[in-house]
Amino acid sequence: MEEYLTAKQVAEYLQVKPLTIYQWAREEKIPAIKIGRIWRFRKDVIDNFLEEQLHNKSK
């Protein structure tokens, strides 16, 4: 089963402020889905996104 995180949980996971996560989600800099007024983030998608960012930076 897929695990969905809140912006606060993602912020804690990435060690940034929740406002940063909201901004990144609005700007489509981080994969997210908005359900009503609430942003949700799939943990596996966030992990894949981070791996891609690491590989792109090393090129």
C-alpha positions as a Markdown table, in Angstrom:
| # | Residue | x | y | z |
|---|---|---|---|---|
| 1 | Met | 0.0 | 0.0 | 0.0 |
| 2 | Glu | 1.2 | 3.5 | -0.9 |
| 3 | Glu | 2.2 | 5.8 | 1.9 |
| 4 | Tyr | 1.1 | 9.4 | 1.6 |
| 5 | Leu | 2.8 | 12.1 | 3.6 |
| 6 | Thr | 1.7 | 15.6 | 4.6 |
| 7 | Ala | 3.8 | 18.6 | 3.8 |
| 8 | Lys | 4.9 | 18.8 | 7.4 |
| 9 | Gln | 6.1 | 15.1 | 7.3 |
| 10 | Val | 8.0 | 15.7 | 4.0 |
| 11 | Ala | 9.6 | 18.9 | 5.6 |
| 12 | Glu | 10.8 | 16.8 | 8.5 |
| 13 | Tyr | 12.0 | 14.1 | 6.2 |
| 14 | Leu | 13.9 | 16.5 | 4.1 |
| 15 | Gln | 14.9 | 18.7 | 7.0 |
| 16 | Val | 13.4 | 21.9 | 5.6 |
| 17 | Lys | 10.6 | 24.2 | 6.6 |
| 18 | Pro | 7.0 | 23.2 | 5.7 |
| 19 | Leu | 6.6 | 26.5 | 3.9 |
| 20 | Thr | 9.4 | 25.5 | 1.6 |
| 21 | Ile | 7.6 | 22.2 | 0.8 |
| 22 | Tyr | 4.4 | 24.2 | 0.0 |
| 23 | Gln | 6.3 | 26.5 | -2.3 |
| 24 | Trp | 8.0 | 23.7 | -4.1 |
| 25 | Ala | 4.7 | 21.9 | -4.6 |
| 26 | Arg | 3.0 | 25.0 | -6.0 |
| 27 | Glu | 6.0 | 25.6 | -8.3 |
| 28 | Glu | 6.0 | 21.9 | -9.3 |
| 29 | Lys | 9.6 | 21.5 | -8.1 |
| 30 | Ile | 8.6 | 18.5 | -6.1 |
| 31 | Pro | 6.1 | 15.8 | -7.0 |
| 32 | Ala | 2.8 | 16.3 | -5.1 |
| 33 | Ile | -1.0 | 16.0 | -5.5 |
| 34 | Lys | -3.5 | 18.4 | -4.1 |
| 35 | Ile | -6.7 | 16.9 | -2.7 |
| 36 | Gly | -9.0 | 19.8 | -2.1 |
| 37 | Arg | -6.9 | 22.3 | -0.2 |
| 38 | Ile | -4.4 | 19.7 | 1.2 |
| 39 | Trp | -1.1 | 18.7 | -0.4 |
| 40 | Arg | -0.1 | 15.1 | -0.2 |
| 41 | Phe | 3.1 | 13.4 | -1.2 |
| 42 | Arg | 3.8 | 9.8 | -1.9 |
| 43 | Lys | 6.9 | 8.7 | 0.0 |
| 44 | Asp | 8.2 | 6.4 | -2.7 |
| 45 | Val | 7.8 | 9.1 | -5.3 |
| 46 | Ile | 9.7 | 11.6 | -3.1 |
| 47 | Asp | 12.5 | 9.0 | -2.7 |
| 48 | Asn | 12.7 | 8.5 | -6.4 |
| 49 | Phe | 12.7 | 12.2 | -7.0 |
| 50 | Leu | 15.6 | 12.6 | -4.6 |
| 51 | Glu | 17.6 | 9.9 | -6.3 |
| 52 | Glu | 17.0 | 11.5 | -9.7 |
| 53 | Gln | 18.2 | 14.9 | -8.3 |
| 54 | Leu | 21.4 | 13.2 | -7.0 |
| 55 | His | 22.1 | 11.6 | -10.4 |
| 56 | Asn | 21.4 | 14.8 | -12.3 |
| 57 | Lys | 23.8 | 16.8 | -10.0 |
| 58 | Ser | 26.6 | 14.3 | -10.5 |
| 59 | Lys | 26.5 | 14.5 | -14.3 |
